[in-house]
Amino acid sequence: MVLPLLKLGTLALRTLSKPIAVRLKQQAGFHPQFRQFIINIAQMNHRFTTTLQRRIYGHATDVEIRPLNEEKAVQVASDLIGELFIFLVAGAAVVFEVQRSAKSEAKKEEKRKQELETLRQRDEALLKEVEDLKHKIVELEKLVKGRGLTGLFSIRHPQPVTEKSANAA
């Protein structure tokens, strides 16, 4: 019962993170210091991806890369922030799921170890019982050899007590 609810909660968290990411993207361009910060990030990202693409396609990389205009940089950085937020939420959900699964496996492993320990103790108890029975058999064999076969089966019936024998005593 817990597993489906946990999966549903993870899915809900991912779904709720998308509107939050959109809200972050909207608010990113309004604060002047934050706006300049994300513009710088967008320009660095633009230079990196352009240089990487030029290397992949075999073009010269020592050329000057024109910076993005301010609005385009804000848009690119806002998209990057939104995607990064969604990625972090999804990553956190995956990490949580892996840890939960590991704990579950650890509990199963502990249960298996306890079962094996119980079986080992039971096996030791049975071995001890077998050893005790072997010793009893050896003792009985010694007893039989000492008395002989007739001594083992000689059954003495007690004498019935009668009134005459009781009065005589």
N, C-alpha and C positions, 0 to 999 in steps of 0.2 A: 504494500500500500504506500509505503514511504517513497519508493523508487519512482513511480509515475508522478507523484506530486512534486518530487524534486526535479525531475525532467521538465515538468510543466512550469515550475518556477524559474528554471534556467531559461526556458524559451520566452517566458514573460519578461524577464530581465533584458534579454536581447532585444525584444520588441520595444520595450520602453526606452531603451538606450537610443534608438533612432530619433525620436522626437527631441530628446535632450541634445543630441548631436546637432540637429537642425537649429535649435535655440542657441547653442553655442556659436554656430556659424553666423547667425543673425547678430548676436551681441558682439562678435569679435571685432567688427569694424567701428564700433561706436566710441570706445575708450581710446584716447590719443596715444598713451604710452603703449598699451597693448597692441594698438593698430600698427605702430611703428615696429614693434617686436615681430609681429606676424608678417609684416612686409619684408623685413630682413630675412626671416626664415624662408619665405616664398622665393626671394631672390637667390638665396643659397641653393635651394632645391632646384630652381630653374637652371642655374649654372651647372650644377652637378648632373642633372638629367640630360642637358644639352651636350655637355662634354662626353658623357657616357654614350649617348646615341651617335655622336660623331666618331668616336673610337670604334663602335660596333660596325658602322657603315664604311669605315676606312677613310674618313675625311680628316682634314687637318684639324688639330685641336688647339693650335696656338693662335687662333683668331679671336677677336674680341666678340663676346656674347652680349647682345643688347639686353638691357634689363627690361623686365615687364613694367607696364605702366602701373600706377598706384592702385587703381580699381581692380585690374586683372590680378595683381599680386594679393590684394585682400581677398578676392574670390578664391584664388588657388589655395592660399593659406587657410581660409575658412573651411574649404573642402577637405584639406589635409587634416585639420583639427577634428572635424566631424568623423572622418574615417578612422583616425587614430583613436578617438574615444570609443567608437563601436568595436574596433579591434581589441582595445584594452579590456572592455567589458566581456567580449567573447573569450579572450585569453584567460581572464580571471575565472570565468565559468568553467573553462576546460581544466584549469588548475584545481579548482574546487572539486570537480567531478573525479579527477585522477586521485586526489587525496582521499576522497570518500571511498573510492574503489579500493585504494590501498589499505585503508583501515578495515574495510570489509574482508579483504583477503587475509589480513593479519589475524582477524578474529577467527576466520575459518581455519587458518594454519594452527592457531593456538588450540582450537577444539580438536583438530587432528592429533596434535602432540599429546593432549590429555588422553585421548582415546588410545593412542599407542602406549602411553605410560600405564594406563589401566590394564591393557592386554598384557604388557610385559610383567606387571605385578601378578596378574592372574596366572601367567605362564610359570613364574617363579614359585608361586604357591602350589601349583600342580606338580612341578618337579620335586618340590620338598615332600609332598604327599606320596609321590611315587617312590622316592628314596626311603621314606618311613615304611612303606609297604614292603619294599625289598628287604629291609632289615628285619621286619616281622617274619617274612617268609624264611629268611636265613635262620632265625631263632627257632621257628617251628621245625625246620629240617634238622637242626641240631637236636632238638627235643625228641623227634621221631627216631633218629639214629641212636640216641641214648637209651630210650625205652624199648625200642624195637617196635615192630608193627603191631604186635598184639597188645603192647602196653598202651598204645594210643587209643585202641578201640575197646579196651577193657572197661566195661561199664559196671559199676557196683550199684546194686539196688539197695537202698536202705531197708533195714529190717523193720517191719511194721511193729508198732508198740501195742502189745496186748495187755489186758488187765492182769493176767497171771505173771507176765514178766515184770510188770510195773510193781505188783505187790511183792514179788520176790526180792526186789531190790530194796 
